[in-house]
Amino acid sequence: MADIRVKSEIAGSVWKILKRPGDAVAAEDELLLLESMKMEIPVAAPRAGTVQEVLFAEGETVAEGDVLLVLRTG
């Protein structure tokens, strides 16, 4: 099993968390939505797996490169 750290590609805020720890996801499933410059940007799973940990709460600010959540694959 491998853990994948899903990172933010932009600075913004967590608008909505769509998947929670324990949720199984398929590749390309939306995990959460970021808000930046009044736009909603989806963050998708790079692979199928299970969400292990969500590191930010809705409304919190994130920087480019911040790890948003941990996904366990395999």
N, C-alpha and C positions, 0 to 999 in steps of 0.2 A: 504494500500500500504506500502511496505517496501523497504528501500534502502539497497542494498548490496554493500559493498566496496570490489572491486576486487583487491587483493594484488599481488605483484610480489613474486614469489617463489625463485627467483634467483637475483643476482646482474648482471647488464649488461646495455644495452642501448635500447631505444625504436627504433626499426628498421623501423616498418611500422604500422600505425594506420589503421585498417580495418573498424571500425565502428565509427560513429560520433554521437554527441548529437542529440537525436530525432530518431535515428535508432532503429527499433524494432529488437530484436534478439530472437532466439530459444535457448533452453538449448544446450550447447556444441558448439554453433557457435563461430568461432574464432573472438576475439575482436581486438587483436593487436599481433604483433610479436616482441619479444625481441631478441636481439643479445647478446650472451655471448660466449666467447672463440671460435669465428668464427662459431658458430652454431645458427640457427634460432629456437627459442622456441615459439610456439603459446600459447597465453593466451585465454582460452575459457570461455564462460559465464556459471556460475554454474546453472542458471535457465533462463527461458524465461523472457523477460522484455524489457524495453526501456533504452537506454543509456542516462543518465542524464548529465554526465560531464566527460570529459577526462582531467586528471590532469597533463599529461606530453605531450610534443611535440616530434615529430620524432627527433632523434639524442640526446635527453637528457639522462643522466645517471640516473639509478634507483638502489636503494639498496634493498636487500632482505627485504620483509615486507612492502615496500612502497605501498600506495594505488595508483593504476594506473587509475582507473575510478570508477564511481558510476553508478550502474544499479538499476532502479526502477522496482520492480516486483508487481504483483497483479493486 
